[in-house]
Amino acid sequence: MKRIVIACLILSFSECFSQEASNLPLTLKIKVEREYILTKNKSYYQNAIWEQGLVINSDSVKQKYYDISISIKNTSNRQIGIWLMKCSWELNFIVNNNYIFIQGHECNSNYPSQIKLNPGESKFYQGTLLKSIKFDYPGNNFFGRQVETTELGLIVVGDVFKNNKLDYDMETEDKSKWKIVWSNPLFLFGKQPEPKFLK
């Protein structure tokens, strides 16, 4: 009888453990690998120029890019599974501000897939962040005080300890079911601190 009670308590604890984002056994780390500027024709940004009331007098626009490394690590002593899109995995991430964006990429075969991580295991991804052009072409707009850091949030849906199917579309469309694991901050609007090695 004691064993049954202890087993029930352990199961209850693991259920509670898996429901709170702050208690998820995951860490998310990002590191800037390279910064650069790309120049494109003004017509490429026509919608942003119109929507934000930007003033661009030249025929071309310069935009800042940041190539980043992303590390997702299982910090528990059990195998876990997280759901990501097979190709456009960046759709499972959000940014903590409105002026840095995750660059998407074209996919031929894209569907939800459960990524398994063994205890202590990390998965690595390479991505690109884009800085909004409004900082270099503000026109007469005043944007006020900005968020100083950029963080990525990994959107976790379902129970990471269960190996079962879920209605992925329903889970991702209902934001109240999201659990978000936030990364370390990047200081993209000032001096970038020395990054720590991703393990």
C-alpha positions, -999 to 999 in steps of 0.1 A, spaced: 0 0 0 29 24 9 44 18 -25 11 27 -43 8 59 -23 45 68 -31 40 60 -67 9 82 -69 27 111 -52 56 108 -77 31 107 -106 13 137 -92 45 156 -87 57 149 -123 23 161 -136 26 194 -117 62 197 -127 53 195 -164 25 221 -163 44 252 -152 67 269 -177 90 281 -150 95 245 -139 99 229 -173 132 210 -175 145 230 -204 171 257 -209 172 278 -240 205 296 -249 212 319 -278 245 334 -291 252 358 -319 276 342 -343 278 370 -369 264 406 -375 261 421 -409 241 445 -430 222 437 -463 210 463 -488 178 457 -507 156 477 -531 133 501 -514 103 484 -530 110 452 -509 100 472 -478 70 491 -492 45 477 -468 67 484 -437 73 520 -450 36 526 -455 24 510 -422 51 527 -400 52 560 -418 89 557 -424 108 583 -446 133 567 -470 148 591 -496 171 566 -512 163 538 -537 178 512 -514 174 502 -477 200 488 -453 190 463 -427 209 447 -398 210 409 -396 223 386 -368 231 350 -374 225 331 -341 230 297 -326 202 282 -305 207 255 -279 177 236 -263 188 214 -234 170 188 -213 179 195 -177 159 166 -162 169 130 -155 142 117 -178 137 118 -216 115 146 -228 98 155 -260 91 189 -275 70 197 -305 85 217 -333 77 221 -370 99 197 -389 112 224 -413 100 259 -402 110 253 -365 113 291 -360 74 292 -359 78 277 -324 96 307 -311 86 342 -302 106 374 -296 102 395 -265 100 428 -284 85 442 -316 116 453 -334 136 421 -338 122 394 -360 131 357 -366 137 351 -403 117 323 -418 127 300 -446 110 281 -473 100 245 -467 90 216 -489 80 191 -462 67 208 -431 47 191 -403 48 189 -365 73 166 -351 81 156 -315 119 161 -308 133 137 -282 160 149 -258 176 124 -234 187 136 -199 214 163 -203 211 163 -241 210 194 -262 197 201 -297 212 229 -318 197 251 -344 210 280 -366 188 310 -373 188 346 -383 173 377 -365 165 409 -384 164 444 -368 135 466 -378 144 492 -403 125 519 -383 156 525 -362 176 537 -392 147 553 -411 124 568 -384 111 598 -404 91 621 -380 81 592 -357 93 590 -321 94 554 -309 100 562 -272 119 540 -248 128 506 -262 132 472 -245 170 469 -240 174 432 -246 163 406 -271 152 372 -258 137 342 -277 109 323 -261 104 286 -270 67 278 -272 61 244 -255 28 226 -260 16 194 -245 33 175 -217 71 171 -223 71 138 -203 44 121 -224 51 104 -257 17 109 -272 0 126 -301 -18 158 -296 -39 182 -317 -9 204 -326 -30 230 -345 -54 234 -316 -27 235 -290 -7 262 -309 -37 283 -318 -48 285 -281 -22 307 -266 -36 301 -231 -21 265 -234 14 278 -242 43 273 -218 72 295 -227 109 289 -219 129 322 -223 165 324 -234 193 344 -221 192 381 -232 211 395 -262 220 432 -262 215 440 -298 211 477 -294 244 483 -276 277 466 -268 273 428 -270 287 411 -239 312 382 -244 290 352 -252 293 320 -231 301 288 -249 270 268 -256 271 233 -241 
